[in-house]
Amino acid sequence: MNDNKDFNENTEDERNFSFELPHSSPVSPTRLELDDELKFRCHRGVSCWNQCCSRADVTLAPYDIIRMKDALGVDTTEFLKEHTVPFELDMHGVPGLKLRTDDSGACLFMKEEGCSVYENRPTACRYYPSGLLSMKSISEASDERHFLLIKEDHCKGHDEEQIQTIGEYRKAQGVEKYDDLNLEWYQIILKKKSTGPTIGKPSDMSLQMFFMASYDMDRFRRFVMSDAFIKMYDLTDDEYAKFETDDIALMKFGFQLMKQVFFGELTIKEREGAWEKRVEERKEILEFRKQAEITEHQRKTDEARSASLDDKE
C-alpha cells in the first residue's frame, strides 16, 4: 500500500478530478493502485452502520442519475428536482449535482435497514472508503487513474478481517461498469481543468448544454430530436431511433457533443451549409429583435413627450 502518497502531491501542471467520498471529511486520503490491498468490510452488524450516510455529500455522475431515476420510475427532470442540489465543479461555473439530503445532512435514501436504492447506488457510495482519482498533466494527451483510501475514526469497517485488492473491491461493488460508462465525462472535466486558462470561461449556452447532456437525459432527448437539431447534424435514422429509447446511447452521444462544443472536436458531422444557414437565420432574428427594441423605445419616448406636453397645458 502506498501510504506515502498523498493525492494532492502532484506537479503544478497536473489537474485532479475525484469522486472519492460520499461525504466531506477532514482526513487526508492516501493514494492507491489497483493491486494495493484494502482491509475493510461493511455490513448490517458493524457498530457504525449508517453513519457515513448520516452526513452525505454525494457528487453524481451521468450514469448515476440514469440508474437511480430508472430505479425510482421517474424521468430525469423530476429526479433532478426532487433528489439533487446544484453546485459548481470549477471556477468557471461548470455545473455539478449532489444528492439532496435532509436538514441534518442525512441521505434521503437512508433507512434503518440501510440504503433503499442499494442496487442502484451512486459511484461515490460504491467506492467508499476508497475512491476514484483521475489525474491529467497539461503536457500529456491522456489521463491517469489512481484510487484513494480514507480511514475515518467513526468507520469500524476497517477493523473487519476481510482483505482484498482495490481491483477486487471495485469488482465486488459493481463500480467498474459505472467508471467505464462515465469515463468520457471524467475526461471532459479533466481536459476542461487542464486547458481551462486557454479555453476560458464557457458561454452560458455551453454551460446549459453541459448540464442538459450530463444530467437531464429527457430534456436532452427533446433537444436532439428537435427539427432544428436534425437540420443541423447529419445523423442516420437508426441513430435517432436509438437516441429516442436508449438513455446510455444518448448519454454517450452527449459526451461527443460536449467535446465538440467545448474543445472543437468535430466528431459529429454537420449537414453541408447548415451552419451558414443557421448563422443567417440568427442574423434575421437578431435584426428583428433590434428593430422591435427600437420601435418600443420610440413608442415610450413619444408617450413621455406627449405626457410632458399635457402637463404644460
Secondary structure, 3 states (H helix, E strand, C coil): CCCCCECCCCCCCEEEEEECCCCCCCCCCEEECCCCEEECCCCCCCCCCCCHHHHCCCECCHHHHHHHHHHHCCCHHHHHHHHEEEEECCCCCCEEEEECECCCCCECCEECCEECCHHHCCHHHHHCCEEEEEEEECCCCCCEEEEEECCCCCCCHHHCCCEEEHHHHHHHCCHHHHHHHHHHHHHHHHHHHHHHHHHCCCCHHHHHHHHHHHHCHHHHHHHHCCHHHHHHECCCHHHHHHHHHCHHHHHHHHHHHHHHHHHCCCCCCECCCHHHHHHHHHHHHHHHHHHHHHHHHHHHHHHHHHHHHHHHC
